[in-house]
Amino acid sequence: MEETQRESMEYDVVIVGAGPSGLSTAIRLKQLASEQQSNISICVVEKGSEIGAHILSGNVLDPKALNELIPDWEEKGAPLKAQVSKDSVRYLLTESITIPVPLLLTPSFKNHGNYIISLANLCRWLAEYAESLEIDIFPGFPASKLIFDDDKVIGIITGDMGRDSKGEKKPGYEPGIELKAKFTVLAEGCRGHLGKQIIHKYKLDQGKDPQHYGIGFKEVWDLDPELHEEGLVIHTLGWPAKGTVSGSYFYHGENNQAFIGYVVPLDYKNPHLDPYEEFQQWKHQSSISKYLQEGKRVAYGARALIKGGIQSRPKMDFPGGLLIGDNAGTLNFPRIKGTHTAMKSGMIAAETIFEVLVNNESKLNLEAYEKKFTSSWIHKELHKARNWNPFLHKFGPYLGVLLAGIDQFLFRGKLPFTLRAANPDYACLKEANKMPKLPYPKPDGKISFDKLSSVFLSNTNHSEDQPCHLILENESTPIEKNLPLYDEPAQRYCPAGVYEVIEKNGEKKFQINAQNCVHCKTCDIKDPAQNINWITPEGTGGPNYPNM
């Protein structure tokens, strides 16, 4: 095969991902460099078409890390406007019966001093601030490969543009660029493509629990002003969850908009369960639907979220770089918050890298990161939350919730033991013939909607004539193994209708509609045969979220 000639650029630090952790790393590095009157070259690459295009989160922001990073963020115009004014926690017993839960019993859900925001817009603002510090930011450039020198990472290669579905060069083909660096920081978010490789190559998860995940859905609604209460934060558990500890949020933001969402843990057992349909059904619960009756849905998205806790957090340093943010599992699942912890992990990364750079250490060793991380408030916060997910994973939706609640309410996360959850999410599925089928109501087109109309609202786009970014290790597995055993669950766990089982010439075929993919990575996580590998598609592909 002809060797591709690539342009090459060199930086001190290359950061993969322009989310809150990656941008915080870049900003903090420049701040430290300015304080010490040193010069550090930094590059941030982002696979989305623009900064924020692939960012999706609830998001109630704890400003703790932002206060540390940019203390005068208010004067600088950060998009934090809607402060939380009221918390409400509810248990949904049925479609029509709601039981209020005293806030005293749910300390993790207290949000005094927090803000209801669009995380995508916060990242756009952080990127503008970073560029004002002379940080190079390149949206539309996915990091597709790592560059190694012996056993050390020395940078990344961005994805080629202009290859057809067979991998051949099309007219206008542009090869990816080599971005070489003294340090490479992987801030890709949950289930990062390169992060997954790094964890495997360097055995960073040795002695750790497998990582655990949920699939999170989000919609943005314009509400009737009479039904909107800016600052109101609602969380729910219960109906319609079927054998899972699914939960939801309903955040009243600014401009008469609401951010609503639903999270289904991916350790569910029933292969007939459809997380997307669970979300759509939840919206019909009487205490939720009353807000939506006169409203209009304006945006939709979905993504996996990481929730294993510190038991699943891999070693975060590797030769030549660091894993940070959701790539390493820093989300605090009981609080349903990961932005402030992701930002803090990036700030600690910056401080560690800076010390090595200014001291001109010959080995460029980043092992000090772990010590800095464990001595910071982020580790203290995550340690307090460590038993939440294992309780739910081990004991299920009823006893698990009770025990997790006792841990947080009575013991404030200070139980003298740490539970483990050793069974990976993909291994939790039971055979389809041993589990009940789950009928779901048809969408009404007013409150609930089908998958394809939802994908349309995500502004998802991929060129049809490009290499498929959803790679099957064995093309026969979906039909020969997953279909008879699990009724091929990819038809249901995917939130974008990417996977179908169709009949052609009397034969069942597994069809991949890669153009629909919203980059949630659920398939990479939940496939029971671990047969699907999600890799970065051509640059600018995927969703284009306006205000998520």
TORTI-608115 format. One record per residue (C-alpha): residue number from 0; x, y, z. Coordinates in Angstrom, 3 decimals. Last residue first. Layout:
BEGIN
(r NUM; (X; Y; Z))
...
***
This chain:
BEGIN
(r 547; (-27.462; 21.134; 24.342))
(r 546; (-28.009; 24.391; 22.456))
(r 545; (-27.274; 23.899; 18.766))
(r 544; (-26.299; 20.228; 18.575))
(r 543; (-24.720; 19.287; 15.264))
(r 542; (-24.752; 15.507; 15.303))
(r 541; (-22.295; 13.301; 13.426))
(r 540; (-19.744; 14.134; 10.769))
(r 539; (-17.510; 17.233; 10.874))
(r 538; (-14.389; 15.096; 10.258))
(r 537; (-14.741; 11.638; 8.715))
(r 536; (-15.772; 8.986; 11.182))
(r 535; (-14.062; 8.266; 14.516))
(r 534; (-14.175; 4.620; 15.535))
(r 533; (-16.938; 2.578; 17.175))
(r 532; (-16.110; -1.134; 17.439))
(r 531; (-19.015; -3.559; 17.329))
(r 530; (-18.499; -7.271; 18.135))
(r 529; (-18.487; -7.103; 21.918))
(r 528; (-20.689; -10.228; 21.742))
(r 527; (-23.334; -8.761; 24.070))
(r 526; (-23.283; -5.374; 22.271))
(r 525; (-23.728; -2.943; 25.166))
(r 524; (-20.596; -0.761; 25.139))
(r 523; (-19.601; -0.248; 21.497))
(r 522; (-23.301; -0.100; 20.596))
(r 521; (-23.889; 2.608; 23.200))
(r 520; (-21.225; 4.772; 21.556))
(r 519; (-23.443; 7.946; 21.613))
(r 518; (-21.968; 9.169; 18.333))
(r 517; (-25.299; 10.391; 16.911))
(r 516; (-25.256; 7.731; 14.156))
(r 515; (-27.944; 8.179; 11.490))
(r 514; (-25.522; 8.081; 8.520))
(r 513; (-24.236; 4.724; 9.783))
(r 512; (-27.428; 2.928; 8.740))
(r 511; (-26.061; -0.552; 9.480))
(r 510; (-28.121; -3.477; 8.168))
(r 509; (-27.962; -7.007; 9.529))
(r 508; (-29.516; -9.374; 7.009))
(r 507; (-32.170; -12.065; 7.307))
(r 506; (-32.542; -14.179; 4.202))
(r 505; (-35.620; -14.771; 2.036))
(r 504; (-34.237; -12.640; -0.781))
(r 503; (-33.652; -9.799; 1.669))
(r 502; (-35.147; -9.666; 5.164))
(r 501; (-34.090; -6.835; 7.429))
(r 500; (-32.525; -6.684; 10.897))
(r 499; (-31.847; -3.032; 11.633))
(r 498; (-29.116; -0.983; 13.302))
(r 497; (-28.693; 2.798; 13.109))
(r 496; (-32.158; 3.626; 14.449))
(r 495; (-30.858; 6.602; 16.425))
(r 494; (-31.102; 5.667; 20.106))
(r 493; (-29.349; 2.287; 19.625))
(r 492; (-30.461; -0.065; 22.416))
(r 491; (-33.413; -1.362; 20.388))
(r 490; (-32.261; -2.805; 17.062))
(r 489; (-28.846; -3.389; 18.672))
(r 488; (-30.654; -5.968; 20.853))
(r 487; (-30.411; -8.717; 18.197))
(r 486; (-33.306; -10.945; 19.345))
(r 485; (-30.966; -11.898; 22.222))
(r 484; (-29.976; -15.514; 21.572))
(r 483; (-31.303; -16.178; 18.066))
(r 482; (-30.431; -12.674; 16.776))
(r 481; (-27.134; -12.186; 18.618))
(r 480; (-25.473; -15.384; 17.368))
(r 479; (-25.964; -16.125; 13.675))
(r 478; (-27.547; -12.824; 12.624))
(r 477; (-25.421; -10.317; 14.546))
(r 476; (-22.298; -12.559; 14.586))
(r 475; (-21.921; -13.057; 10.813))
(r 474; (-20.014; -9.840; 10.160))
(r 473; (-17.294; -10.658; 12.678))
(r 472; (-15.217; -7.775; 14.032))
(r 471; (-17.975; -5.419; 12.952))
(r 470; (-16.790; -1.836; 12.513))
(r 469; (-19.064; 1.157; 12.960))
(r 468; (-17.165; 4.037; 11.326))
(r 467; (-18.240; 3.056; 7.838))
(r 466; (-15.770; 4.329; 5.242))
(r 465; (-17.205; 7.289; 3.299))
(r 464; (-19.801; 7.594; 0.536))
(r 463; (-22.897; 8.290; 2.579))
(r 462; (-21.410; 11.520; 3.938))
(r 461; (-22.474; 11.829; 7.528))
(r 460; (-25.097; 14.151; 8.977))
(r 459; (-26.941; 14.504; 12.251))
(r 458; (-28.968; 17.682; 12.749))
(r 457; (-30.166; 16.294; 16.102))
(r 456; (-33.748; 17.208; 15.167))
(r 455; (-33.681; 14.702; 12.279))
(r 454; (-32.529; 12.016; 14.720))
(r 453; (-35.744; 12.620; 16.655))
(r 452; (-37.903; 12.220; 13.556))
(r 451; (-36.041; 8.950; 12.943))
(r 450; (-36.531; 7.626; 16.452))
(r 449; (-40.305; 8.037; 16.683))
(r 448; (-41.930; 10.739; 18.796))
(r 447; (-43.650; 11.305; 22.142))
(r 446; (-45.265; 14.526; 23.353))
(r 445; (-47.061; 15.669; 20.215))
(r 444; (-46.372; 13.021; 17.597))
(r 443; (-48.487; 10.491; 19.531))
(r 442; (-45.774; 7.871; 19.698))
(r 441; (-46.997; 4.257; 19.597))
(r 440; (-47.209; 2.585; 22.974))
(r 439; (-44.445; 0.156; 23.971))
(r 438; (-44.794; -3.607; 24.356))
(r 437; (-42.080; -5.247; 26.438))
(r 436; (-41.423; -8.906; 25.748))
(r 435; (-40.759; -10.928; 28.885))
(r 434; (-37.337; -12.535; 29.405))
(r 433; (-36.236; -16.162; 29.071))
(r 432; (-36.720; -16.352; 25.302))
(r 431; (-34.539; -13.254; 24.876))
(r 430; (-31.504; -14.723; 26.618))
(r 429; (-30.352; -12.614; 29.529))
(r 428; (-28.217; -9.488; 29.129))
(r 427; (-25.761; -8.655; 31.931))
(r 426; (-22.549; -9.450; 30.034))
(r 425; (-22.597; -6.195; 28.055))
(r 424; (-22.650; -4.167; 31.298))
(r 423; (-19.484; -5.711; 32.727))
(r 422; (-19.803; -7.874; 35.887))
(r 421; (-17.198; -6.917; 38.497))
(r 420; (-19.199; -4.483; 40.595))
(r 419; (-17.124; -3.893; 43.730))
(r 418; (-18.199; -2.425; 47.056))
(r 417; (-15.894; -0.242; 49.117))
(r 416; (-15.937; -0.552; 52.886))
(r 415; (-15.996; 1.646; 56.008))
(r 414; (-19.185; 3.502; 54.965))
(r 413; (-18.420; 7.219; 54.626))
(r 412; (-20.759; 8.143; 51.775))
(r 411; (-22.775; 10.557; 53.904))
(r 410; (-23.465; 7.705; 56.382))
(r 409; (-27.167; 8.272; 56.965))
(r 408; (-28.289; 9.936; 53.721))
(r 407; (-25.683; 8.761; 51.185))
(r 406; (-25.228; 5.156; 52.345))
(r 405; (-28.886; 4.822; 53.337))
(r 404; (-29.899; 6.005; 49.853))
(r 403; (-27.547; 3.513; 48.213))
(r 402; (-29.054; 0.742; 50.332))
(r 401; (-32.634; 1.708; 49.421))
(r 400; (-31.795; 2.206; 45.745))
(r 399; (-30.164; -1.218; 45.609))
(r 398; (-33.050; -2.907; 47.426))
(r 397; (-35.482; -1.560; 44.830))
(r 396; (-33.806; -1.145; 41.456))
(r 395; (-31.276; -3.970; 41.611))
(r 394; (-28.995; -5.357; 44.319))
(r 393; (-25.589; -5.716; 42.673))
(r 392; (-25.606; -2.953; 40.057))
(r 391; (-27.598; -0.531; 42.230))
(r 390; (-25.327; -1.008; 45.261))
(r 389; (-22.259; -1.000; 42.979))
(r 388; (-23.355; 2.359; 41.478))
(r 387; (-23.712; 4.200; 44.768))
(r 386; (-20.693; 2.742; 46.574))
(r 385; (-18.078; 5.230; 45.327))
(r 384; (-19.992; 8.479; 45.881))
(r 383; (-17.912; 9.684; 48.864))
(r 382; (-14.778; 8.601; 47.035))
(r 381; (-15.827; 10.701; 44.030))
(r 380; (-16.075; 13.866; 46.143))
(r 379; (-12.772; 13.250; 47.934))
(r 378; (-11.109; 12.488; 44.619))
(r 377; (-12.333; 15.769; 43.120))
(r 376; (-11.318; 17.714; 46.227))
(r 375; (-7.638; 17.071; 45.483))
(r 374; (-5.115; 14.715; 47.126))
(r 373; (-6.022; 11.770; 44.893))
(r 372; (-5.579; 13.834; 41.713))
(r 371; (-2.223; 15.319; 42.698))
(r 370; (-0.876; 11.867; 43.565))
(r 369; (-2.147; 10.411; 40.298))
(r 368; (-0.702; 13.256; 38.269))
(r 367; (2.782; 12.803; 39.757))
(r 366; (3.198; 9.835; 37.404))
(r 365; (3.609; 12.241; 34.495))
(r 364; (7.238; 11.491; 33.606))
(r 363; (8.915; 13.597; 30.930))
(r 362; (11.971; 11.338; 31.234))
(r 361; (14.450; 14.176; 30.767))
(r 360; (12.707; 16.584; 33.088))
(r 359; (12.965; 20.060; 31.636))
(r 358; (11.767; 21.591; 34.910))
(r 357; (9.436; 23.936; 33.038))
(r 356; (7.906; 21.079; 31.036))
(r 355; (7.447; 18.651; 33.936))
(r 354; (5.822; 21.252; 36.159))
(r 353; (3.572; 22.366; 33.325))
(r 352; (2.380; 18.840; 32.631))
(r 351; (1.296; 18.313; 36.239))
(r 350; (-0.432; 21.695; 36.522))
(r 349; (-2.249; 21.160; 33.226))
(r 348; (-3.420; 17.683; 34.233))
(r 347; (-4.706; 19.080; 37.536))
(r 346; (-6.709; 21.641; 35.553))
(r 345; (-8.044; 18.926; 33.267))
(r 344; (-9.199; 16.785; 36.212))
(r 343; (-10.859; 19.903; 37.629))
(r 342; (-12.784; 20.522; 34.431))
(r 341; (-14.000; 16.922; 34.300))
(r 340; (-15.068; 17.136; 37.955))
(r 339; (-17.016; 20.335; 37.322))
(r 338; (-18.667; 18.891; 34.213))
(r 337; (-19.536; 15.475; 35.608))
(r 336; (-22.784; 15.818; 37.459))
(r 335; (-25.625; 13.357; 37.934))
(r 334; (-25.123; 13.870; 41.703))
(r 333; (-25.215; 10.113; 42.395))
(r 332; (-23.146; 9.580; 39.194))
(r 331; (-20.145; 11.793; 39.957))
(r 330; (-18.399; 11.719; 36.562))
(r 329; (-14.602; 11.254; 36.598))
(r 328; (-14.494; 8.139; 34.417))
(r 327; (-11.143; 8.331; 32.616))
(r 326; (-12.425; 9.410; 29.198))
(r 325; (-15.121; 11.225; 31.167))
(r 324; (-12.544; 13.773; 32.244))
(r 323; (-8.845; 13.053; 31.749))
(r 322; (-6.476; 10.464; 30.277))
(r 321; (-2.846; 11.613; 30.282))
(r 320; (0.216; 11.594; 28.052))
(r 319; (3.593; 10.467; 26.774))
(r 318; (3.946; 7.120; 28.498))
(r 317; (0.619; 6.663; 30.320))
(r 316; (-1.120; 8.571; 33.085))
(r 315; (-4.737; 8.124; 34.197))
(r 314; (-4.686; 4.701; 35.848))
(r 313; (-8.197; 3.522; 35.180))
(r 312; (-11.291; 4.630; 37.091))
(r 311; (-13.545; 1.632; 37.655))
(r 310; (-13.428; 1.528; 41.452))
(r 309; (-13.398; 5.355; 41.391))
(r 308; (-16.919; 5.510; 39.978))
(r 307; (-18.470; 3.233; 37.366))
(r 306; (-20.791; 5.890; 35.973))
(r 305; (-19.815; 6.883; 32.456))
(r 304; (-22.384; 8.438; 30.204))
(r 303; (-23.511; 7.268; 26.795))
(r 302; (-24.976; 9.862; 24.497))
(r 301; (-28.312; 10.980; 23.115))
(r 300; (-29.732; 14.021; 21.365))
(r 299; (-32.916; 15.911; 20.585))
(r 298; (-33.802; 19.547; 19.899))
(r 297; (-36.801; 21.840; 19.398))
(r 296; (-39.769; 20.060; 21.057))
(r 295; (-42.728; 22.398; 21.301))
(r 294; (-44.891; 23.107; 24.333))
(r 293; (-48.604; 23.284; 24.961))
(r 292; (-48.901; 19.789; 26.440))
(r 291; (-45.276; 19.677; 27.654))
(r 290; (-45.566; 20.954; 31.238))
(r 289; (-48.600; 18.790; 32.052))
(r 288; (-46.792; 15.815; 30.493))
(r 287; (-44.307; 15.614; 33.371))
(r 286; (-46.569; 15.294; 36.444))
(r 285; (-48.999; 13.142; 34.394))
(r 284; (-46.431; 10.640; 33.144))
(r 283; (-46.547; 10.850; 29.354))
(r 282; (-42.909; 11.972; 29.099))
(r 281; (-41.846; 8.672; 30.671))
(r 280; (-43.115; 6.762; 27.620))
(r 279; (-40.721; 8.604; 25.298))
(r 278; (-37.802; 7.887; 27.609))
(r 277; (-38.655; 4.210; 27.931))
(r 276; (-39.013; 4.083; 24.156))
(r 275; (-35.431; 5.296; 23.763))
(r 274; (-34.157; 2.750; 26.290))
(r 273; (-35.738; -0.182; 24.382))
(r 272; (-35.976; -3.271; 26.588))
(r 271; (-36.395; -6.528; 24.677))
(r 270; (-32.857; -7.604; 25.650))
(r 269; (-33.951; -7.755; 29.320))
(r 268; (-30.985; -7.646; 31.679))
(r 267; (-30.141; -3.959; 32.165))
(r 266; (-26.486; -3.132; 32.923))
(r 265; (-26.652; -0.193; 30.548))
(r 264; (-28.195; 2.150; 33.124))
(r 263; (-31.080; 4.089; 31.525))
(r 262; (-30.961; 7.882; 31.836))
(r 261; (-33.829; 10.202; 30.867))
(r 260; (-33.821; 13.826; 29.884))
(r 259; (-35.513; 17.191; 29.851))
(r 258; (-34.032; 20.631; 29.301))
(r 257; (-36.749; 23.245; 29.513))
(r 256; (-36.952; 26.557; 27.722))
(r 255; (-38.947; 29.652; 28.680))
(r 254; (-35.940; 31.865; 27.848))
(r 253; (-33.841; 30.551; 30.747))
(r 252; (-33.754; 27.011; 32.073))
(r 251; (-36.435; 24.853; 33.701))
(r 250; (-34.689; 21.510; 34.219))
(r 249; (-36.595; 18.219; 34.029))
(r 248; (-34.476; 15.206; 34.949))
(r 247; (-34.924; 11.470; 34.749))
(r 246; (-34.023; 8.184; 36.332))
(r 245; (-33.628; 4.550; 35.389))
(r 244; (-32.782; 2.051; 38.097))
(r 243; (-33.716; -0.909; 35.937))
(r 242; (-36.205; -3.793; 36.025))
(r 241; (-38.709; -1.948; 33.849))
(r 240; (-38.526; 1.802; 34.475))
(r 239; (-41.836; 3.483; 33.609))
(r 238; (-42.181; 4.578; 36.365))
(r 237; (-39.629; 4.942; 39.176))
(r 236; (-37.167; 7.754; 39.784))
(r 235; (-37.563; 11.473; 39.198))
(r 234; (-35.530; 14.671; 39.327))
(r 233; (-36.983; 18.172; 38.989))
(r 232; (-34.994; 21.429; 38.962))
(r 231; (-36.872; 24.746; 38.932))
(r 230; (-34.621; 27.716; 38.092))
(r 229; (-36.965; 29.390; 35.640))
(r 228; (-40.569; 28.322; 36.241))
(r 227; (-42.349; 27.685; 32.945))
(r 226; (-46.004; 26.684; 32.771))
(r 225; (-47.447; 30.123; 32.003))
(r 224; (-44.576; 30.760; 29.595))
(r 223; (-45.781; 27.755; 27.507))
(r 222; (-42.622; 25.735; 27.096))
(r 221; (-40.009; 25.568; 24.346))
(r 220; (-38.520; 22.126; 24.729))
(r 219; (-34.960; 20.780; 24.586))
(r 218; (-34.635; 17.013; 24.541))
(r 217; (-32.041; 14.783; 26.153))
(r 216; (-31.354; 11.080; 26.330))
(r 215; (-28.712; 9.335; 28.451))
(r 214; (-27.471; 5.807; 27.977))
(r 213; (-25.759; 4.537; 31.119))
(r 212; (-22.300; 3.139; 31.706))
(r 211; (-20.088; 0.916; 33.829))
(r 210; (-16.303; 0.512; 33.626))
(r 209; (-14.948; -2.890; 34.535))
(r 208; (-13.660; -3.011; 38.099))
(r 207; (-9.975; -2.203; 38.500))
(r 206; (-6.981; -4.479; 39.114))
(r 205; (-5.548; -3.692; 35.670))
(r 204; (-7.498; -0.846; 34.080))
(r 203; (-4.409; 0.959; 32.745))
(r 202; (-3.284; -2.174; 30.909))
(r 201; (-0.906; -0.060; 28.765))
(r 200; (-2.302; -1.170; 25.413))
(r 199; (-5.890; -1.715; 26.624))
(r 198; (-6.288; 1.646; 28.375))
(r 197; (-4.591; 3.367; 25.434))
(r 196; (-6.879; 1.785; 22.866))
(r 195; (-10.023; 2.742; 24.797))
(r 194; (-8.679; 6.262; 25.173))
(r 193; (-8.209; 6.492; 21.426))
(r 192; (-11.900; 5.856; 20.676))
(r 191; (-13.162; 7.637; 23.772))
(r 190; (-15.747; 5.752; 25.765))
(r 189; (-17.181; 8.866; 27.469))
(r 188; (-15.435; 12.112; 26.634))
(r 187; (-12.523; 12.560; 24.247))
(r 186; (-10.160; 14.352; 26.643))
(r 185; (-6.993; 12.470; 25.721))
(r 184; (-3.966; 14.628; 26.542))
(r 183; (-0.845; 14.138; 24.413))
(r 182; (2.466; 15.404; 25.763))
(r 181; (5.740; 16.292; 24.061))
(r 180; (3.695; 16.730; 20.932))
(r 179; (3.342; 15.730; 17.298))
(r 178; (0.300; 16.618; 15.241))
(r 177; (0.430; 14.605; 12.036))
(r 176; (-2.217; 15.837; 9.598))
(r 175; (-4.888; 13.787; 7.864))
(r 174; (-4.761; 13.281; 4.120))
(r 173; (-6.950; 15.396; 1.856))
(r 172; (-8.901; 13.811; -1.019))
(r 171; (-10.470; 16.327; -3.398))
(r 170; (-11.386; 13.666; -5.938))
(r 169; (-12.004; 10.434; -4.008))
(r 168; (-9.301; 8.216; -2.485))
(r 167; (-10.260; 4.584; -1.914))
(r 166; (-11.379; 3.355; 1.502))
(r 165; (-14.175; 1.177; 0.143))
(r 164; (-16.888; 3.603; 1.317))
(r 163; (-15.050; 6.483; -0.356))
(r 162; (-12.147; 8.490; 1.054))
(r 161; (-12.299; 12.289; 1.030))
(r 160; (-10.950; 13.522; 4.342))
(r 159; (-8.310; 11.597; 6.289))
(r 158; (-8.608; 11.637; 10.065))
(r 157; (-6.188; 13.492; 12.296))
(r 156; (-2.943; 11.809; 13.293))
(r 155; (-1.906; 11.994; 16.930))
(r 154; (1.085; 12.748; 19.122))
(r 153; (4.230; 11.338; 20.711))
(r 152; (2.818; 8.335; 22.568))
(r 151; (5.627; 6.220; 24.024))
(r 150; (6.403; 2.535; 23.576))
(r 149; (8.861; 2.874; 20.691))
(r 148; (7.911; 6.279; 19.291))
(r 147; (4.159; 6.094; 18.874))
(r 146; (1.693; 8.230; 16.929))
(r 145; (-1.959; 7.753; 17.832))
(r 144; (-4.692; 7.459; 15.238))
(r 143; (-8.071; 9.003; 14.308))
(r 142; (-8.019; 12.334; 16.112))
(r 141; (-11.035; 14.039; 14.579))
(r 140; (-10.481; 17.399; 12.876))
(r 139; (-13.740; 19.290; 12.342))
(r 138; (-12.866; 21.844; 15.012))
(r 137; (-9.219; 22.995; 15.259))
(r 136; (-8.299; 25.070; 18.304))
(r 135; (-4.888; 26.752; 18.554))
(r 134; (-4.377; 28.438; 21.950))
(r 133; (-3.396; 32.092; 21.722))
(r 132; (-4.876; 33.143; 25.102))
(r 131; (-7.818; 34.752; 23.267))
(r 130; (-8.293; 31.342; 21.653))
(r 129; (-8.838; 29.839; 25.094))
(r 128; (-11.516; 32.415; 25.941))
(r 127; (-13.310; 31.671; 22.684))
(r 126; (-13.069; 27.948; 23.461))
(r 125; (-14.441; 28.502; 26.970))
(r 124; (-17.429; 30.361; 25.492))
(r 123; (-18.142; 27.587; 22.993))
(r 122; (-17.764; 25.051; 25.810))
(r 121; (-20.316; 26.974; 27.895))
(r 120; (-22.656; 26.994; 24.903))
(r 119; (-22.444; 23.212; 24.526))
(r 118; (-22.921; 22.840; 28.281))
(r 117; (-26.270; 24.616; 27.995))
(r 116; (-26.951; 25.816; 31.500))
(r 115; (-29.020; 25.368; 34.652))
(r 114; (-26.816; 26.829; 37.388))
(r 113; (-25.730; 25.680; 40.861))
(r 112; (-25.691; 27.616; 44.151))
(r 111; (-28.282; 25.360; 45.801))
(r 110; (-28.470; 22.112; 43.852))
(r 109; (-29.437; 19.436; 46.365))
(r 108; (-29.851; 16.128; 44.539))
(r 107; (-27.023; 14.272; 46.288))
(r 106; (-28.615; 15.002; 49.693))
(r 105; (-31.655; 12.840; 48.829))
(r 104; (-33.420; 11.945; 52.086))
(r 103; (-33.530; 15.535; 53.364))
(r 102; (-34.927; 16.545; 49.984))
(r 101; (-38.177; 14.837; 50.962))
(r 100; (-39.486; 12.616; 48.126))
(r 99; (-42.800; 13.619; 46.543))
(r 98; (-44.945; 10.655; 45.381))
(r 97; (-46.456; 10.835; 41.891))
(r 96; (-49.406; 8.735; 40.699))
(r 95; (-50.684; 9.053; 37.104))
(r 94; (-48.373; 6.943; 34.959))
(r 93; (-47.530; 4.870; 38.014))
(r 92; (-45.381; 5.113; 41.140))
(r 91; (-43.271; 8.035; 39.951))
(r 90; (-40.954; 8.950; 42.824))
(r 89; (-40.277; 12.665; 42.902))
(r 88; (-37.384; 14.956; 43.809))
(r 87; (-37.961; 18.721; 43.570))
(r 86; (-35.268; 21.365; 43.883))
(r 85; (-35.955; 25.119; 43.710))
(r 84; (-34.115; 28.275; 42.709))
(r 83; (-31.297; 26.911; 40.556))
(r 82; (-29.505; 29.832; 38.911))
(r 81; (-30.437; 30.544; 35.300))
(r 80; (-27.794; 32.835; 33.778))
(r 79; (-24.510; 31.021; 33.247))
(r 78; (-23.321; 31.785; 29.720))
(r 77; (-19.903; 33.195; 30.727))
(r 76; (-19.772; 36.927; 30.031))
(r 75; (-16.278; 37.946; 31.191))
(r 74; (-17.701; 39.746; 34.220))
(r 73; (-19.417; 36.520; 35.273))
(r 72; (-16.319; 34.431; 34.639))
(r 71; (-14.247; 36.541; 37.054))
(r 70; (-12.831; 33.541; 38.944))
(r 69; (-11.758; 31.784; 35.710))
(r 68; (-10.250; 28.391; 36.609))
(r 67; (-11.100; 28.229; 40.308))
(r 66; (-14.643; 29.539; 39.952))
(r 65; (-15.079; 27.263; 36.927))
(r 64; (-14.120; 24.292; 39.110))
(r 63; (-16.750; 25.068; 41.755))
(r 62; (-19.464; 26.178; 39.329))
(r 61; (-21.675; 23.104; 39.952))
(r 60; (-23.478; 22.989; 36.638))
(r 59; (-26.933; 21.560; 36.100))
(r 58; (-26.733; 20.211; 32.607))
(r 57; (-28.219; 17.803; 31.385))
(r 56; (-25.351; 17.135; 28.970))
(r 55; (-24.638; 16.977; 25.266))
(r 54; (-21.577; 18.323; 23.478))
(r 53; (-21.041; 17.108; 19.915))
(r 52; (-21.588; 20.444; 18.152))
(r 51; (-20.110; 22.378; 21.095))
(r 50; (-17.061; 23.639; 19.205))
(r 49; (-17.813; 23.358; 15.519))
(r 48; (-18.121; 20.550; 12.978))
(r 47; (-17.419; 18.077; 15.770))
(r 46; (-14.191; 16.045; 15.812))
(r 45; (-12.298; 18.483; 18.037))
(r 44; (-8.545; 19.126; 18.079))
(r 43; (-6.869; 21.312; 20.722))
(r 42; (-3.308; 22.592; 20.129))
(r 41; (-0.979; 24.083; 22.683))
(r 40; (2.400; 25.820; 22.426))
(r 39; (3.935; 26.742; 25.770))
(r 38; (5.882; 29.967; 26.301))
(r 37; (7.179; 30.963; 29.689))
(r 36; (6.565; 34.118; 31.678))
(r 35; (5.942; 32.110; 34.856))
(r 34; (2.441; 33.532; 35.394))
(r 33; (1.797; 33.468; 31.643))
(r 32; (2.802; 29.807; 31.405))
(r 31; (0.545; 28.950; 34.327))
(r 30; (-2.418; 30.686; 32.687))
(r 29; (-1.634; 29.038; 29.362))
(r 28; (-1.639; 25.603; 30.952))
(r 27; (-4.874; 26.385; 32.814))
(r 26; (-6.613; 27.347; 29.562))
(r 25; (-5.508; 24.219; 27.683))
(r 24; (-6.449; 21.818; 30.466))
(r 23; (-9.803; 23.545; 30.978))
(r 22; (-10.502; 23.219; 27.243))
(r 21; (-9.828; 19.478; 27.337))
(r 20; (-11.883; 18.838; 30.475))
(r 19; (-14.896; 20.947; 29.447))
(r 18; (-15.129; 19.542; 25.911))
(r 17; (-12.802; 20.421; 23.070))
(r 16; (-11.449; 16.899; 22.534))
(r 15; (-7.943; 15.604; 21.896))
(r 14; (-5.328; 17.866; 23.469))
(r 13; (-1.867; 18.280; 21.926))
(r 12; (0.848; 19.735; 24.158))
(r 11; (4.307; 21.104; 23.376))
(r 10; (3.391; 21.422; 19.754))
(r 9; (4.733; 20.164; 16.422))
(r 8; (3.110; 20.155; 13.006))
(r 7; (3.355; 17.562; 10.234))
(r 6; (1.838; 17.468; 6.757))
(r 5; (1.260; 13.941; 5.597))
(r 4; (2.521; 11.757; 2.779))
(r 3; (0.491; 8.543; 2.714))
(r 2; (2.474; 5.346; 2.128))
(r 1; (1.230; 3.458; -0.923))
(r 0; (0.000; 0.000; 0.000))
***
